[in-house]
């Protein structure tokens, strides 16, 4: 006798595999659109992926954020020229029902595989770690309205578009299923770079294609649109291989039509649509689907299909009009979970990342894959202690804290599940939340905004192990990144060498060039000269296909440190100024400077003609050197202890010959005798 199967692990409705390719080849689904003088709702997650990948920006060295910023600016400027008012909507975290956990795991595995491929100089598409944060900073600077939903944004986005009767811009196949009054424009046919000016009205518009679900259904015998969610679930379940439904597909006769040359997936999509069009509604169609299954499986499969189809229901969604007009975002789920009001507001404004939201709500998160040395432990390992503090702030409720203080005991331990890379595999592990700060200062998540700036700043800097005095001479805009850099130098593995630190800080200073040059008074020639010299360095040194693996891993760890530093600073209501990320890191440039510095310290002379840039470099370098142990770099350049005495003598002789030129070409920042030795070692 067959046992009743548990199908819950197979459920997902994350995208409809193959549908965009199928629909894109059907001209009857689309009509031409001249976009101007209108609102448009933009799928934010789709857009920043599309813009970064289509520009061909760096995917290996950790991202060229300044170039990405430029393209985002140009995109929204094009909309503005055509008087198109954009409203950007982001996903905010995973569905709390956990329906999509298996697909999340599968996608995480695929990202690890692609990151490994990229690390070998082969193909792949893995976004650099901080692209989303950079994108949001551009929206804020350009004053483009945006919202981060509490969970996935599709349904809330559809409701908003229908209320405003305006199109949606996306490349998500789920939008082929929703009944959008004004349709949606696929990103690949949205010609924002080719603005057209009309001869008569002298107005500008963006040419686009617009998908119409009505035209789509009309082609399939005027199919009832209520059948589309069932179609989406059946096709989606083929993607995740639900065994019970394979029985249905193996027994049912699906019309082949003219799609026999299009591949198995498109044949199945085409046949299933024609087959479903014969039914009056979804209930009748589902009964017919279930009739092909074994009797003992039918109830379970019906329940799961109905649950998955609810993802396309527009009931109980948040009215985003309230947010864009009044700044009010009330998620029923957040209310049910009794999240503090300030947390809900911060989530909606994008001031708390989806990673932290998942840790708070799901007690689980997926750490993003990076292109790193896959033979070494994950670059995220360096930030475990910081993440433990973040988790402690997120998950300790006020009543638990008060009760523990009364009894003079520790709160109940809370474990957060993390999915991260272990070599080329996905690994699940747990990390205990660190609540010592909560006990010491009587801080809970709800009371965080009420804590004094001094306490919040102390918590931030103590977690990063940096003293306030170290940052005193550093400009406000760079204090957080310098604090993060100090932490990175202490704990990176492999160890940070001096040329790594120099390259990173030089890259940050170069990031100031584009912003400082247009407004610099009396120094424009100096800034221009430095910019020209920098371009000569870049153009004279072609990009390496595959950077040095050790350098790659070390700089990946710095980005991990910056990411958690940004998250902790935001969670603590920004006791330090939030830095402009595009200025801090350009992966291609940092790796190039690193290679140049390995052979000569003369590259540091780049800033000599420009006192403001030279001073900034000095301030950041001196701060880091004051914060780290005295022999932090020196010990990493001495000969190994196991070398022979003859080898040691040879090294000493070589060093003595090099000391004179090294003194002549000392780095431009002033260094006390305490650090003179480590500079010469380099």
VEXMIKE-883084 format. One record per residue (C-alpha): x, y, z; residue in one letter; residue number from 1. Coordinates in steps of 0.1 Angstrom, whole numbers. Each point is the difference from the previous one (the first is absolute). Layout:
! VEXMIKE-883084
     X     Y     Z aa   i
     X     Y     Z  a NUM
...
This chain:
! VEXMIKE-883084
     X     Y     Z aa   i
     0     0     0  x   1
    14    34   -10  x   2
     7    25    28  x   3
   -15    35    -3  x   4
    27    24   -13  x   5
    10    33    16  x   6
     1    25   -28  x   7
     7    32    20  x   8
    37     1    -8  x   9
    -7     4   -37  x  10
   -23    31     1  x  11
    12    32   -16  x  12
   -13    27   -23  x  13
    32    19    -5  x  14
    -1    11   -36  x  15
   -14   -22   -28  x  16
    29   -17   -17  x  17
    -1     4   -38  x  18
   -31    22    -1  x  19
    18    33    -8  x  20
    18   -17   -29  x  21
   -32   -15   -13  x  22
   -21    32     3  x  23
    29    21   -14  x  24
    -3   -19   -33  x  25
   -38     7    -3  x  26
    -6    33   -16  x  27
   -37    -2     6  x  28
     6     5    38  x  29
    15    35    -5  x  30
    -9    34   -13  x  31
    23    29    -7  x  32
     1    27    27  x  33
    14    36     0  x  34
     7     7    36  x  35
    -3    37    11  x  36
   -19    21    24  x  37
    -9   -30    22  x  38
     7   -18    32  x  39
    19   -33    -2  x  40
     5   -26    28  x  41
    34   -16    -1  x  42
    10   -34    13  x  43
    31    12    18  x  44
    17   -34     4  x  45
    -4    -7   -37  x  46
    13    34   -10  x  47
    33     1    19  x  48
     8   -35   -12  x  49
    -7     9   -36  x  50
    19    33     0  x  51
    31   -15    16  x  52
     2   -31   -22  x  53
    -9    17   -34  x  54
    27    26     4  x  55
    27   -27     3  x  56
    14    13    32  x  57
    26   -18    22  x  58
   -13   -32    15  x  59
    33   -14    13  x  60
    18    27    19  x  61
   -29     9    23  x  62
   -18    25   -21  x  63
     5    34   -17  x  64
   -26    19    20  x  65
     8    35   -14  x  66
    -7   -12   -36  x  67
   -32   -17    12  x  68
   -10    33    17  x  69
     5    18   -33  x  70
   -23   -23   -20  x  71
   -27     1    27  x  72
     1    39    -2  x  73
    -3    -2   -38  x  74
   -30   -23     2  x  75
   -21    22    23  x  76
    11    31   -18  x  77
   -14   -16   -32  x  78
   -34    -5    18  x  79
     1    36    12  x  80
     6    14   -35  x  81
   -32   -18   -11  x  82
   -19    12    31  x  83
    -4   -36    13  x  84
    -4    -1    37  x  85
    17   -32    13  x  86
   -10   -18    32  x  87
    23   -28    10  x  88
   -11   -30    20  x  89
    24   -25    16  x  90
    -4   -34    15  x  91
     6     1    38  x  92
     7   -36     9  x  93
   -11   -36    -2  x  94
   -36   -11     3  x  95
    -6   -10    36  x  96
   -19   -31   -11  x  97
    33   -16   -12  x  98
   -16   -12   -32  x  99
    30     9   -20  x 100
    28   -12    23  x 101
    10   -28   -24  x 102
     2    23   -30  x 103
    20    25    21  x 104
    25   -28     8  x 105
     2   -10   -37  x 106
     6    36   -11  x 107
    27     4    27  x 108
    18   -31   -13  x 109
    -2    14   -35  x 110
    16    33    11  x 111
    28   -19    17  x 112
     6   -20   -33  x 113
     0    32   -20  x 114
    23    18    24  x 115
    25   -29    -3  x 116
    -2     2   -37  x 117
     7    37     0  x 118
    30    -5    24  x 119
    15   -21   -27  x 120
    -5    26   -27  x 121
   -30   -18   -15  x 122
   -37    11    -4  x 123
   -26     8    27  x 124
   -22    27    14  x 125
     4     7    36  x 126
    -7    36    12  x 127
    27    17    21  x 128
    -9     1    37  x 129
   -11    36     3  x 130
   -19     7   -32  x 131
   -34     3    16  x 132
    13    24    27  x 133
    16    22   -27  x 134
   -32     0   -21  x 135
   -20    12    30  x 136
    25    27     7  x 137
    -5    13   -36  x 138
   -38     0     4  x 139
     3    20    32  x 140
    24    25   -16  x 141
   -22     4   -31  x 142
   -32     1    22  x 143
   -16   -29   -18  x 144
   -28   -13    22  x 145
     5   -36    11  x 146
   -13   -25    25  x 147
    13   -33    14  x 148
   -29   -23     6  x 149
    -1   -23    30  x 150
     3   -31   -21  x 151
    -2    -7   -37  x 152
   -13    30   -18  x 153
   -19   -14   -31  x 154
   -36     2    13  x 155
     4    35    16  x 156
    16    12   -32  x 157
   -29   -12   -21  x 158
   -26    16    23  x 159
    18    33    -2  x 160
     3    -1   -38  x 161
   -37    -8    -3  x 162
   -10    28    24  x 163
    20    25   -21  x 164
    -8   -17   -33  x 165
    37     1   -11  x 166
    24   -26   -14  x 167
    25   -21    19  x 168
    37    -3   -10  x 169
    14   -34     8  x 170
    13   -32   -15  x 171
   -16   -24    25  x 172
   -21   -27   -17  x 173
   -26     1    28  x 174
   -13    32   -14  x 175
   -13   -19   -31  x 176
   -26   -15    24  x 177
   -12    31    18  x 178
   -29    20   -14  x 179
    17    34    -5  x 180
   -23    26   -14  x 181
    28    19   -18  x 182
    22   -31    -6  x 183
    37    -3     7  x 184
    31     9   -21  x 185
    27   -26    -1  x 186
    34    16     8  x 187
    16   -15   -31  x 188
   -23    20   -23  x 189
     0    32    20  x 190
    22    23   -22  x 191
     9    26    26  x 192
    33     7   -19  x 193
   -19     9   -32  x 194
   -22    29     9  x 195
   -21    12   -29  x 196
   -12    36    -5  x 197
   -32     6   -19  x 198
     1    25   -28  x 199
   -35    15     6  x 200
    -3     3    38  x 201
    38     1     5  x 202
    -4   -24    29  x 203
    23   -29    10  x 204
   -10   -36     6  x 205
    16   -34     6  x 206
   -10   -27   -24  x 207
   -11   -32    18  x 208
   -20   -32    -5  x 209
   -29    -6    24  x 210
   -13   -35     9  x 211
   -38    -4     2  x 212
   -14   -30    19  x 213
   -33     5   -17  x 214
    16    -4   -35  x 215
    19   -30    14  x 216
   -32   -18    12  x 217
   -19    10   -32  x 218
    25   -19   -21  x 219
    -8   -32    20  x 220
   -38    -2    -8  x 221
    -8    30    23  x 222
    13   -20    30  x 223
   -14    10    34  x 224
    28    21    17  x 225
    -8   -18    33  x 226
    17   -31   -15  x 227
    34    18    -3  x 228
    11    -5    37  x 229
    -7   -38    -4  x 230
    20     0   -32  x 231
    29    19    17  x 232
     1   -25    29  x 233
    -1   -31   -23  x 234
    28    13   -21  x 235
    20    12    30  x 236
    -4   -34    16  x 237
    15   -15   -31  x 238
    30    21     7  x 239
     4   -12    35  x 240
   -10   -36   -10  x 241
   -30    -8    22  x 242
    -2   -38    -7  x 243
   -38    -3     4  x 244
    -5    26   -28  x 245
    24   -18   -23  x 246
   -26   -28     0  x 247
   -26    26   -13  x 248
    23    12   -27  x 249
     9   -36   -11  x 250
   -36   -10    -4  x 251
   -18    31   -13  x 252
    -1     8   -37  x 253
    12    35    -6  x 254
    -4    17   -34  x 255
    33     5   -17  x 256
   -10    27   -25  x 257
    27    20   -17  x 258
    25     0    29  x 259
    15   -34    -6  x 260
    33    16   -11  x 261
     3    22    31  x 262
    13   -25    25  x 263
   -16   -21    27  x 264
    -8    28    24  x 265
   -18    21   -26  x 266
   -19   -30   -14  x 267
   -13    -7    35  x 268
   -10    36     6  x 269
   -18     2   -34  x 270
   -18   -33     5  x 271
   -10     7    36  x 272
   -15    34   -10  x 273
   -21   -15   -28  x 274
   -10   -29    23  x 275
   -11    24    28  x 276
   -19    22   -23  x 277
   -27   -27    -4  x 278
   -11     5    37  x 279
   -24    25    14  x 280
    20     9    31  x 281
    29   -11    22  x 282
   -21   -23    22  x 283
   -11   -21   -29  x 284
    35    -1   -15  x 285
    15   -10    33  x 286
   -25   -29     5  x 287
    11   -12   -34  x 288
    37     2     8  x 289
    -5   -19    33  x 290
   -19   -28   -18  x 291
    33   -11   -16  x 292
    16    -4    34  x 293
     0   -29    24  x 294
   -30     2    23  x 295
    21     2    32  x 296
    19    30   -14  x 297
   -29    22   -11  x 298
    -9    18    32  x 299
    36     9     8  x 300
     7    12   -35  x 301
   -33    20    -1  x 302
     9    18    32  x 303
    35     8   -12  x 304
   -12    13   -34  x 305
   -26    22    17  x 306
    27    13    24  x 307
    23     8   -29  x 308
   -27    17   -20  x 309
    -7    24    28  x 310
    33    17    -9  x 311
   -19    15   -29  x 312
   -29    12    21  x 313
    -2    38     5  x 314
   -19    -1    33  x 315
    16    12    33  x 316
    27    20   -17  x 317
    15    32    13  x 318
   -13    32   -17  x 319
    33    16   -12  x 320
   -19    32    -9  x 321
    -1     7    38  x 322
    38    -3     1  x 323
     8    22   -30  x 324
   -25    27    11  x 325
     3    -1    38  x 326
    30   -22     8  x 327
   -22   -26    17  x 328
     7   -37    -5  x 329
   -20   -24    21  x 330
     8   -37    -7  x 331
   -25   -24    15  x 332
    28   -25     5  x 333
    22    25    18  x 334
   -29    10    22  x 335
    -7   -37     8  x 336
    36    -5     9  x 337
    -2    32    23  x 338
    30    16   -16  x 339
     8    35    14  x 340
   -14    29   -21  x 341
    35    14    -6  x 342
    11   -33   -15  x 343
   -29    -1   -24  x 344
     7    35   -11  x 345
    37    -7    -4  x 346
    -7   -31   -20  x 347
   -24    18   -24  x 348
    26    28    -5  x 349
    28   -26    -8  x 350
    19     9    31  x 351
     0   -35    13  x 352
    12   -26   -26  x 353
   -19   -31   -10  x 354
    28   -21    16  x 355
    -8    15    34  x 356
   -37    -2    -6  x 357
     4   -38    -7  x 358
    21    -4    31  x 359
   -26    18    21  x 360
   -31   -17   -15  x 361
    12   -33   -12  x 362
    30    -6    23  x 363
    17   -10   -32  x 364
    18    16   -29  x 365
    21    -7   -31  x 366
    34    18    -2  x 367
     7    12   -35  x 368
    26   -18   -21  x 369
    31    18   -12  x 370
    27    -7   -25  x 371
    28   -11    24  x 372
    25   -28     6  x 373
   -23   -30     2  x 374
    27   -21    17  x 375
     0    24    30  x 376
   -28     4    26  x 377
   -27    24   -10  x 378
     9    37     1  x 379
   -31     5    22  x 380
    18   -19    28  x 381
    19    31    10  x 382
   -32    18    10  x 383
   -15   -27    22  x 384
     6    19    33  x 385
   -17    32   -14  x 386
   -29   -20   -13  x 387
    -5   -16    34  x 388
    -4    35    15  x 389
   -24    10   -27  x 390
   -21   -31     6  x 391
     1     7    38  x 392
   -15    35    -6  x 393
   -26   -14   -24  x 394
   -14   -30    19  x 395
     0    10    37  x 396
   -35    11    10  x 397
    -5    25    28  x 398
   -19   -23    23  x 399
    27   -26    -2  x 400
    27    26     8  x 401
   -19    14    30  x 402
    -7   -34    14  x 403
    37   -11    -4  x 404
    12    32    17  x 405
   -23    -6    30  x 406
    13   -35     4  x 407
    36    10    -8  x 408
     3   -26   -27  x 409
     6    -2   -37  x 410
   -29     1   -24  x 411
   -10   -32   -18  x 412
    25    -8   -27  x 413
   -11     8   -36  x 414
    15   -18   -30  x 415
    -1    15   -35  x 416
     2   -24   -29  x 417
    25    11   -27  x 418
     5   -14   -35  x 419
    34     7   -13  x 420
    27   -15   -22  x 421
    23   -29    11  x 422
    24    -4   -29  x 423
   -23    -5   -30  x 424
   -30   -12    20  x 425
   -29    16    19  x 426
     4    -4    38  x 427
   -26     5    27  x 428
    13    10    34  x 429
   -13    18    31  x 430
    14    31    17  x 431
    -9    10    36  x 432
   -12    35     4  x 433
    22    21    23  x 434
   -22    18    26  x 435
    27    13    24  x 436
    -6    36   -12  x 437
   -37    -3     6  x 438
     6   -11    36  x 439
    27    26     7  x 440
   -20    30   -13  x 441
   -35   -13     4  x 442
    -5     4   -38  x 443
   -27   -18   -20  x 444
   -10     3   -36  x 445
   -30    21     9  x 446
    21    24    21  x 447
    29     4   -23  x 448
   -10    35   -14  x 449
    -4    12    36  x 450
    36    -9     9  x 451
    24    30     1  x 452
    23     6   -30  x 453
    30    -7    23  x 454
   -13   -35     9  x 455
    -8    -8   -36  x 456
    34    12   -12  x 457
    18   -19    27  x 458
   -19   -32    -9  x 459
    10     5   -37  x 460
    37     8     6  x 461
     4   -26    27  x 462
   -14   -27   -23  x 463
    25    11   -27  x 464
    27     3    27  x 465
     9    36    -8  x 466
     5    28    25  x 467
   -17    34    -6  x 468
    34    18     3  x 469
    13   -19   -31  x 470
   -27    15   -22  x 471
     3    36    14  x 472
    21    13   -29  x 473
   -19   -19   -27  x 474
   -27    19   -20  x 475
   -36    -9    11  x 476
    -8   -15   -34  x 477
    28   -26     4  x 478
    -2    -9    36  x 479
   -21   -31    -4  x 480
    20   -14   -29  x 481
    33     6    19  x 482
   -14   -17    31  x 483
   -10   -29   -22  x 484
    35    -1   -16  x 485
    16    -2    35  x 486
   -21   -30     8  x 487
     9   -16   -34  x 488
    37     5     5  x 489
    -2   -17    34  x 490
   -19   -31   -10  x 491
     3    -7   -38  x 492
    13   -34    -9  x 493
    23     0   -20  x 494
    16    29    18  x 495
    -3    35   -15  x 496
    34    13   -12  x 497
     9    36    -3  x 498
    -5     2   -37  x 499
   -36   -13     5  x 500
    -7    28    25  x 501
    16    26   -22  x 502
   -19   -11   -31  x 503
   -33     0    18  x 504
     5    35    15  x 505
    14    14   -32  x 506
   -31   -13   -17  x 507
   -23    18    25  x 508
    19    33    -6  x 509
    -3    -5   -38  x 510
   -37    -4     6  x 511
    -1    36    11  x 512
    14    14   -32  x 513
   -33     0   -20  x 514
   -19    17    28  x 515
    27    25    11  x 516
    12    12   -34  x 517
   -30    19   -12  x 518
    -4    20    32  x 519
    36     3    11  x 520
     9    38     2  x 521
    35    10    -9  x 522
    12   -36    -4  x 523
   -17   -10   -32  x 524
    33    -4   -19  x 525
    14   -22    28  x 526
   -30   -23     0  x 527
     0    -2   -38  x 528
    37    -9     0  x 529
    -5   -28    25  x 530
   -30   -12   -20  x 531
    21    -1   -32  x 532
    28   -19    17  x 533
   -25   -25    14  x 534
   -14    -6   -35  x 535
    35    -6   -13  x 536
     6   -26    26  x 537
   -34   -17    -8  x 538
     4     1   -38  x 539
    37   -11     1  x 540
    -9   -31    20  x 541
   -26   -23   -16  x 542
   -23   -18    24  x 543
    11   -35    11  x 544
   -24   -27   -11  x 545
     4   -18    34  x 546
    15    21    29  x 547
    23   -15    25  x 548
   -21   -24    21  x 549
    15    12    33  x 550
    -7    36    -8  x 551
   -35    -9   -12  x 552
    -8   -17    33  x 553
    14    27    22  x 554
   -20    28   -17  x 555
   -32   -22     1  x 556
     5    -1    37  x 557
     2    38     1  x 558
   -33     3   -19  x 559
   -16   -25    26  x 560
    13    23    28  x 561
   -14    31   -17  x 562
   -34   -17    -6  x 563
    -5   -10    37  x 564
    14    34    11  x 565
   -26    17   -21  x 566
   -27   -23    13  x 567
    10     5    37  x 568
     2    37    -4  x 569
   -35     2   -16  x 570
   -14   -23    27  x 571
    14    24    26  x 572
   -16    29   -17  x 573
    32    13   -16  x 574
    22    12    29  x 575
    26     4   -28  x 576
    -6    18   -33  x 577
   -11   -26   -27  x 578
    28     0   -26  x 579
    -4     4   -37  x 580
     8   -35   -12  x 581
     8     8   -36  x 582
    30    21    12  x 583
    13   -27    23  x 584
     7   -28   -24  x 585
     7    -6   -36  x 586
    11   -36    -3  x 587
    19     2   -33  x 588
    19    31    12  x 589
     9   -15    34  x 590
    13   -32   -15  x 591
    21    20   -25  x 592
    14    23    27  x 593
     8   -31    21  x 594
    20   -15   -28  x 595
    19    33    -6  x 596
     8     4    37  x 597
    15   -35     2  x 598
    28    12   -23  x 599
     3    37    10  x 600
   -12    24    26  x 601
     4    28   -24  x 602
   -37    -4   -10  x 603
    -9    17    33  x 604
    15    33   -14  x 605
   -32     2   -21  x 606
   -16    24    25  x 607
    31    22     7  x 608
   -12    28   -24  x 609
   -33     3    17  x 610
     1     8    37  x 611
   -36    -8     9  x 612
     3   -35   -14  x 613
    35    -5    15  x 614
   -13    11    35  x 615
   -30   -24    -2  x 616
    23   -29    -8  x 617
    23     9    29  x 618
   -29     3    24  x 619
   -14   -34    -9  x 620
    33   -17     0  x 621
    11    14    33  x 622
   -33    -9    16  x 623
     3   -37   -11  x 624
    36    -2    11  x 625
    -8    14    34  x 626
   -29   -25     5  x 627
    18   -32    -9  x 628
    28   -17    20  x 629
    35    15    -4  x 630
    15   -30   -18  x 631
   -32    -7   -20  x 632
    17     3   -34  x 633
    37    -4     9  x 634
    -5   -36    12  x 635
   -16    -9   -33  x 636
    30     9   -21  x 637
    29   -15    21  x 638
    17   -32   -12  x 639
   -16   -32    12  x 640
    15   -15    32  x 641
     8   -33   -17  x 642
    23    16   -25  x 643
    37    -8     4  x 644
    25    23    16  x 645
    16     5   -34  x 646
   -34    10   -14  x 647
    -5    24    28  x 648
    34    16    -5  x 649
    -8     3   -37  x 650
   -33    17     8  x 651
    18    25    23  x 652
    26     8   -26  x 653
   -27     6   -26  x 654
   -20    22    24  x 655
    31    21     8  x 656
     5     8   -36  x 657
   -36    10    -5  x 658
    -2    22    30  x 659
    15    31   -16  x 660
   -24     2   -30  x 661
   -28    -9    23  x 662
     7    31    22  x 663
     2    22   -30  x 664
   -34   -12   -12  x 665
   -18     0    33  x 666
   -38     1    -1  x 667
   -14    35     0  x 668
   -19    -3    33  x 669
    19     9    31  x 670
     9   -30    22  x 671
    15     0    34  x 672
    30   -22     8  x 673
   -24   -26    13  x 674
   -11    -7   -36  x 675
    31     7   -19  x 676
    12   -36     1  x 677
   -32   -15   -14  x 678
     0    25   -29  x 679
    36   -10   -10  x 680
   -10   -37     2  x 681
   -25     5   -27  x 682
